[in-house]
Amino acid sequence: MPITRRQFCRAATAASLSTCAFSDARADSQGIGKLETMVPCRQITKPPGHHWFGYYDKREFDPTGTKVLSNRVNFEGRSPTGNDSIDVGYVDTAAGDRWVPLGVSNAWGWQQGCMLQWIGRDGRRVLWNDRQGDQFVCRIHDLKSGRTRTIDRPIYTISDDGRFGLSADFRRIDNLRPGYGYDGLADPFVDQRSPKESGVWKVDLETGDSRLILSLDRVAAMPWHDGQTHDEAWHYFNHLLINPSGTRFIVLHRFRPEFDPPTLQYKGGFVTRMLTADMDGNDLYELDPSGKTSHFIWKDDEVVTMWTRPIGMADGFYDFVDRTDKVTPVGVGVMKTNGHNTYLRGDHGDWILNDTYPSKHDRRQTVYLYHVPSGRRFDLGHFPSPRAYTGEWRCDTHPRCSEDGTQVAIDSPHQDGRQVHLLDISELLARNS
């Protein structure tokens, strides 16, 4: 039976993982800056257990802004295995921050959790990924009926109206990008550079029907801007996102240059190009061929705001207009470093919500707002991250906003380990909009 990359590596890394003592890391404050907040901020999850939501481009708040989704786990400091489960639920901030359990997941990672998110805008259904037998699946829980049903493909991203989603091959991602796939199931195409049976599936969230709309072999055969197809490389898809009206989606096509079969290890960093396509996987367009695409968000149906290094230009945030070569810098001299960028919801769409990685000087992560029309930046807080939170089990703040745009939730380990914190930005917006 084939083994997963993590199963192969686990014995070799067990000793080093067991020495990662987070209590010691918190106690050793040398070189770690202090917490500073510029808006009202409070912790809404607490021990026992470590809590976090995950990625920045998912819907965490219900329409009332009082039910805040979260994952919960009983350990930190190592990679999850296929035997490690997490609880999924929400914090009811209208009932004294009461934890309300919804289910469990055996398909998760530190960076994106189990893709936990609200479906659509009615605040009735919640979605997360799980493992069932020999496949990864998606659970959909209806809060009104209390029932949970299963779709036989895991979901990466969903349309804003909640009618359909896109699925990716988390087995292959786990091999090629540790920390973003799920352990527990081996990649059946581990010996293939660009398998035709791996790719992006469109999934009907009502019926569960799915179909492959974009295969790896098809995209790997598309020449890059330099005319090469990189047939010698190992290809995979990562980071899918549907535009607001559900007419097009983004997929990052990535490859790793070398693979060593005896050790199941890939060598060399990954190279990226951003592609867009319609919801049938057609009308493919190479939006960013630079190889440097990082975090991104749809600004609207046509414009994507991303951190990258466009060919012939400097690192920074840029607006790319889909299916054109129009590229415009954003936040020059203000949003200076890579971060997890989104636009505030509600009536505040001219504000970018962003963060930074821990600074080399004091390990503080800054969460901030950038007002696009005026070019002003407003720091919301500086949150210290203990030195043990690095690599695969780092804790990025990944700021997410409520549906009305007045609250921001972040994940941060500055107090009680990995926990969810809530920032109130309503007064800041009222003063500066």
N, C-alpha and C positions, 0 to 999 in steps of 0.2 A: 504494500500500500504506500503511495507517495506521502511524504511528510511535508509539513509546512516549513517555511523558512524559520519561523520562531521555534518550532519544535527542535530543529537541528541546532539552533544557536543557544537554546535555553541552558543546557548543561554547562556550556562554556562561560555563560554570563551570570549564572546564579550567585556565585560568590560575590561578585562586584555589586550586584543589585541588593544583596542582603546587607551590605555595609552602608547603604544610603539611609542615614538616620535623620529624619526630618525634624525631630524634636531638637537634636543637636544643632541642625542648620538654623532653626529659629533662635536658639539661644546664642549662637555665635553671630553677633550683630556687627562685627568688625567689617567696615567697608560697605555696610548696608544703610541706605538713607532712611529718613523718617517719613512716616505717612503724613501727607498734606492733602487736604480737600478744600476746594473753593466753593462748593455747593453742598447742600445737605446730603449726607451719605450715611447709610446704616447697613449693617449685616442682616440679611433676612434668612440665612440658613445657619445652622449651628451643629456642633457635635452632639451625639455620636455620629460619626460618618463624615466623609468629605463630599462636598457638593459642587457641581459646576454644570453649565449648560452646554458649552461647546462652541460651535462655529458662529460667526458674526452675521451670516446672511440668512438666518432662519427666524421664524416668528416665534418668539418666546412668551410674549404677553397675550392674554385674551383681550377682547375688545374693551372690557371694563378696566383693564390695567391692574387688576387685583389678583389674578391667577398667573403666577410666574413659574414656568416650567423649569425643572432641574433634574439632573441625574444625581444618584447618591451611591458611594462606594465605601468599602471599609478598609482600604489600604491605599498607600501611595508609594512612589519611588521605584516602580518597576513596570515593565511592559505587561499588559494584560494577556492572559492565555485564554484558550478556548474554554477553559473550565471556570473562568472568573465571570460572575454575573454582577450587574448593577441594578439598583432600583430606579424606576422612573416615576415621577410624580410632579406635583406642583406645590408652591408655597402660596397659601391664601393670605395675602397681606391685609384683607379686610376682617380676618379672624385671628389676629395676633400672630401672624406668620406661621400658621398651622401647616404642617406637612401633610399632604393628601396623596397617598400612594395610588398609582395607576397600574403598574405592572413591573416586569423585570426584562432585562435584555442580556443575551449572551453574544452580542455582536456590537462591539464598541471599541473606541480608541480614545486616548486622552485629548486629542485636538478637536475632534468633531463629535465626541460622544457617540450616540447611536442614532444620530439625525433626528432627535426628538424635536417636534414642532407642532404648532396648531395648524389645522387644515382649514383653509379659507378664512372668512371674516366673521363667522357667526359664533365662534368660541365654543362649539359643541364637540368637535372631534379632535383627537390628538393622535399623532403618528410617531412610531419609532421602529427601528430595525431590530431583528432578533435572529437566532439560529434555531432551526427546527430540523432534526435529523441531519441529512446530508446536504442541506441547502440553507442559505441565508434568506430570510423572509421579512415582511413588513407587518407590524401589528397596527390596527386602527381601532382606537377606543372611543366609544360614544359615551360622553359624560351623562347624557339624559337617560339613556337606557341601561347604562352600566355594562354593556356588552363589548367584547373585543373580538374582532374578526381578523383573519390572516390573508395577506396577499403573498403569492409565492415568489415574489422578487423583492429584494431590498430597495429602498428608495434613496436617491441622492438629493433630489430637489423636486419641488412641486410648483405647479402654476399658482398664481396669486389667488385665483378663484377656487382652488382646491379640487378641480375636476380631474387632473391627471398629473403624473410625475414622470421623472426620468430615473432609470436605474443604471448603475455601472457595475463592473465586475470587481467586487471587493476582494476576491481571492487573489486576483492578479495585482491589484493595488498593494495588498499586504506584502507581496513578494518584492515589488519594485519600489515602493515608497513606505517604509516602515512607519507606523503611527497613523496612517490614514486608511488602511484596510482593516480587515477583521481576521483574528486568528481562529483556528479551529477547523478550517477546511483547506485542503491543499489546492493549489492552482492546477487544474487538469491540463493546462496548456503551457506548463512551465518550460518545456523544451521548444516552444515555438516563438519566433520573434514577433510575429504580428498575426495572431490567430483570427481566422474569419468568423469564428463562433463567439468571439469576445468583443464587446463594444458598448453601445448605448441602446437601451430599450425604452420605448414609450409605454407607460403603464396607465390604464384606466383605473382610477382609484375607487370607482363604484363597482365595476364588474370584476376587476382584477386581471382582465385581459392584457397581454403584453406582446410586443413585437420588436424585433431587432431593427432599428432604423439607421444605425451607423456602425459599421464593423471596423476593427483595427486594421485588417488587411487593406481595406479600401482607402483609409486615410494614410496609412504608411506608404502607399503607392503614389500619393500626391507629392510632387516635387516641392521642396522648400524654396524660399526666395533665391537660394544659390543654385537651384537646379538639381540638387541632390535628393535622393529618396532615403538614404541611410538604411539600406537593406541589411547591413551587418548588425544593426542595433536591435534593442529589445524595447518594444513599444507598449504604451498603455495610455488609458484615458483617466483624467482626474478633474475635479472641480467643475461641475456642471451647474448652470444657472439659467433659468428661463426669464425672458423679459416680462414686464408688467402685464401686457395684454395676452401673453401666451402664444405669440406667433413665431418667435425665434428663441434659440438657446445658444449658450456659450459652452464649449468644451475645450479643456486644455489637452492637447496632444503632446505627450512627453515620450522621450526615449532615453535609455541608459546605454552607453556604448559597448559594454562588455559584460559577459556572464561566465562564471566559473562553475560548471556542473558539479564537480566533486564536493564543493562547499555550499552550493546553492546561494552563492553571493554574487551580487551585481557590483561592477566596478565603474568608477567614474560618476561625476554628478549628472543629474538629469538636465536635459535641454527641452525647452518649452516653446510651443507656438499656440497662439489662441485662434480658434476657429469658431465661426458662427454658422448656424444652419437653420432651416425652417423645421417645423415640428414633424416632418417626415424624414428628416436627415438629408434633405436635398438643398440646393442653392447654397452650397458650402462656400464660405469666404474666409480667407486667411487675414484676420483683422490685425494681429500683431505677430509678424514673422521674426521678431528680433531674437527670440530665444531667451528673453529675460522677463517675460510676463510673470507677475506675482499677484498680489491681491487685487480684486476688482469688484465692481458692482454695476448693475444697469442703472443709469441715471434716469432714463426713460426708455421708450421702445427702440430708440435708434442710437443712443449715446452710451458708451461704456467708460466709466472712470476707473483708471487702474494705475498701479505702480509698475513701472517698467523702464526700459532704456531703449526707446525707439532708435532704429538704425540711424546713426549719425547725430544722435542727440544725447543729452545727459540723463542720469537717473532722476526720476521724479514721478509725480502724479500727472496724468494726461487724460484728456477726453478724446476718445476715438469714436468717430461716426461710422456706424456699421455700413459695410458694403461701399465705403469710399476710402480715399487715402488721406482724409482730413484728420489732423492730429493737433490738439491745442493744449499747452501746459496749464495746470491747475495748481494754485497755491504756491507759486514760486517763492522761495525764500521764507515760507511759513510752514508748509507741510514738507519738511526737509528729509524725513526718513520714512522708510516703508512702514505701513501699518494696515490695520483691518478697517477699511473705509466703507461706510454706508451713508445714505441720506436719511435725515429724520423723516418720520412718517407724519401724517396729519397735514396741517397747514404750514409745515416748516421745512418744505422740500428744498429750500435754498441754503440749508445748513448741512455740512458734512460732519458726521460723527467718526472719530478716528482715534487711534492710539499709537503708542510706540512700543518697541521691544525694551527689555531692561537695559538701562544705560550701563556702559562699562565702568563709569565712575562710582555709582552708588546703587546700582541694581533697581532703580525705580522705573516703573512703567507709567507713562503719562497718558491719561485719557483726556481728549479735548474736542472742542467744536471749532469748525472753520466756517465763517459766514462768507459764502461765495460772492455776493454782490459787493460787499465792502472790503473783502480781503483781510478781515480781522480774525484772529485766533483767540479762543478763550479756553484756558486750561481748566479742567474740572477737578483734577486731582493727580497726585503723584503717589503711586502704590508700590512699596518695596517688595521685591520677590527674593526670598532666600536663595542662596546659591545652589542648593540641592535641586531646585526646580529648573533643570536645563535639559536639553535634548528632547527625546521623545515624550517625556512626562513633564515638560515645562508647563507653566500655567499662563498663557497669554490672556489679557483682559477681554479680548473679543467683545467690545461694547455693542449692545443691542438696545433698541429703543422700543417704547410702548407704542400702541397704535395711534395715540394722539400726539406722540413726539415729545412728551413732557417728562418722561422717566427714562433712565438708562440703567440697565443691569450689566454688571461686569463679573468675571471670575477673577479672584485674586487670592493668593496664599499669604497675605501679610498678617493675618490673624486667624488663629484656630485652624491652620492648614487651608487647603483649597475650599473656598466658600463663595457664595453669591452675595453681592452687595448691590444696593439700590441707590442711585443718585437722582435727586430731584432738580431738574433744570428748568422748571416752569418760570421761576422769577427771572432767571438769566435771559430766557427767551423774551419775556414780556418787556424787559428793559432795553433789549438790543435789536429787536426785530423791526 
